Amino acid sequence: MDVILTEYSFKDKMVELFHETVQKNFNNDNPYLKQLRKEAIQEFEKVGFPSNKQEKWRNTNLSKPLKLEYVHHFEPFEQITDVGQLFMCEVHELESHLFAQLNGWFVHQNGGINHLPGGVIVGSLASAFVQFPEIIEKYYGKFAPYQNNGLVALNTAFAQDGLFVYVPDNVVVDKPVQIINLINLTENLFIQPRNLIILGRNSKLQLLYCDHSLLHKHSLINSVTEVFIDENAEFENYKLQNKDNDSTLITNVWITQKSNSNMLTNVLTLNPGTIRNNINILLDGRNCNAELYGLYLLDKEQHVDNNVLVDHAKPDNYSNQLFKGILDDHATGVFNGLVMVRKDAQKTNAFQKNQNILLTDKATIDSNPQLEIYADDVKCSHGSTVGQLDNEAMFYMRSRGISEEVARMALMNAFASAIIDKIRIEPLRNRINEMVSKRLRGELSICDQCILNCRDERKISFDIDLSGIR
Amino acid sequence: MLSIRDLKVSINGKEILKEINLEVMAGEVHAIMGPNGTGKSTLASIIAGRDVFEVSGGQVLFDGKNLFDLSVEQRACEGIFLGFQYPVEIPGVSIVNFLRTAINEQRKYKGLDPIPAPEFLAKMNEAKKMLDVHSNMTSRSVNEGFSGGEKKKNEIFQMAMLQPRLAILDETDSGLDIDALRVVAKGVNELRSKDNAFIIITHYQRLLDYIIPDFVHILFDGRIVKSGSKELAFELEEKGYDWIRKST
């Protein structure tokens, strides 16, 4: 069933839509999910969408995308039977377990659940709801609290599909798992993907998540991702955001880490449209290691807001945040970073840095690195810089015969390299390096965008091998 | 090669160079000496093309071309090299990439194809050997975290790689210990030929024990007040800058 969303009050419409369609669309849910949806929609009705009056939303205005009309699908728009027809396939050196989501729905052919070596499960959340109710009841909705969070509440009320990954204890996933999230529709679309990723003890997973849109229609995405990293497990999460200017993407990521676990997240925003990344890390064990990186390259009227919370709830943990951005034209950026060190979190090491280059005097960045410390034996630092390209370095390079344009590019690439170097998957690092150079030269446009280079004018084409999608 | 005629330069309305005349021919080494704040570094910067100054008179010709018509990078491509008094740190840009880019940009200016990789490597190894440069230095970011001596050595290393026709070394010797000083001097002496020229700007006579100049000029209060052979440097060392102050 498709419903056209319009009207001045997006909030009322969503609440109404829920009650009108709950019987029809969510009737097959198990009691746990039913109850969760019911509570979540009540919370959303109470809290609503965030507004500019809230401190954390002061500089990201949702009122414009919330005024538009969208369609909301309760079933996959079209059943894809032959992915080979939809995607151009070409072998590429990045070897991965490759999956795709189209308009918020997991693309699959065989029931939506894939078994990888070692008992690893990767598949559609919709299928997991049905096939693994015990896992869903244990983990789903446990890490992303919807209380006082209208966006998480709304997603929890409506979520139907997304990525589900389960890595059992002691299993190292042999290749990165790669998800390509495509928006491709002739109407304005509102979707709320929901992802659940569970890493057992001593396990390891590298996840590459790419957000793309391919058509020049408005889209509004409100996604929630819950990640649970059990003891001594290792999780790397790379996100590539290459959207068009008419898209609004809100990601809400909630990661919980247990003792001795390692986590790295790297958000690379090359073309945002409007993006708000909410990244929440809970260090709920000891000797955890959390590294958070981000790079945003903006021009025109593009906007990115990285809102990061690292919660040191227990002692002896390490966290490091480094977010860097280059802003051109009228682009606007926001960095809100909060390191919370709870009363008992002694021996915390927490670092936080946000660095920005503004290429024009019209571009703006609002940077708020914050520390909130309630323990007394900690080592923390935070800082932020905003500047232009280093004139002395420019002169130095030019004095060696390097043209102004090449020198500018080299300095911008060098600035970005601090984040790109943190990518541990080599072919990905090399490719991102190329893409960033291309982006900085202004050559990575909307129409040739895709995860990794489109080469012709076909609607959807990748020079990576998508034939592996199962 | 280089011809400076009646050059007048000011910064924020304050005249720094008052009337400079200097002729440098291919194959020559000129030393410019003088106390601090007399315009030595300004002269070097003006030739390299730093744009914080106003040229209020005179001209500078390089092989007959008016330097003020050329951008900073064009001057470099024409063969002018400035060894910085305070080399700049460029995090994220490795020396090897920096130099390959610079060499290729200079080749492009001359209508040449990019340097073949083996040729570039051979050239780099030769320069490293000559200047006793650590093999891992070139993979580090340009000057980042370098000691003062390492930075100056890197300037000479770049000079050896770029092989300019006119190299201006702006107080490259300041802050160097005797070993580093010898390396700098070795670089200049090995690269010296009948086709290129050097302008060595220095505060002390010390460097001139290792690099024998053909001419010594004393810059004082924005003017070249004395020119002579290398003996002038010894005289200056002996009598001190007060001698210049009194005699002007």
Contacts between the chains, C-beta under 8 A, distances in Angstrom:
chain1	res1	chain2	res2	distance
A	390	B	88	7.6
A	390	B	90	7.8
A	392	B	88	4.8
A	393	B	88	5.2
A	393	B	89	7.7
A	393	B	90	5.0
A	395	B	50	6.3
A	395	B	72	6.6
A	395	B	88	7.7
A	396	B	84	6.9
A	396	B	87	7.3
A	396	B	88	4.1
A	396	B	90	7.0
A	397	B	90	7.3
A	397	B	98	7.4
A	397	B	102	7.7
A	398	B	49	7.7
A	398	B	71	7.4
A	398	B	72	4.0
A	398	B	73	4.5
A	398	B	76	7.1
A	399	B	48	5.2
A	399	B	49	7.2
A	399	B	72	5.7
A	399	B	73	7.7
A	399	B	75	8.0
A	399	B	76	5.7
A	399	B	81	7.8
A	399	B	82	5.3
A	399	B	84	7.9
A	400	B	76	5.7
A	400	B	81	7.8
A	400	B	98	7.4
A	400	B	99	8.0
A	400	B	102	4.0
A	400	B	105	7.9
A	400	B	158	6.7
A	400	B	162	6.6
A	401	B	73	5.3
A	401	B	76	3.7
A	401	B	77	4.7
A	401	B	102	5.1
A	401	B	103	8.0
A	401	B	105	4.8
A	401	B	106	4.2
A	401	B	109	6.9
A	401	B	162	7.3
A	402	B	73	6.1
A	402	B	76	8.0
A	402	B	101	5.7
A	402	B	102	5.4
A	402	B	105	5.0
A	403	B	73	5.2
A	403	B	105	6.1
A	404	B	71	7.6
A	404	B	73	7.0
A	406	B	101	6.5
A	406	B	105	6.3
A	410	B	93	5.6
A	410	B	97	7.8
A	410	B	98	7.8
A	410	B	101	6.7
A	411	B	90	7.2
A	411	B	93	7.4
A	413	B	92	7.3
A	414	B	90	6.6
A	414	B	91	6.3
A	414	B	92	2.8
A	414	B	93	4.7
A	414	B	141	7.7
A	415	B	92	6.4
A	417	B	92	4.6
A	418	B	91	7.7
A	418	B	92	6.4
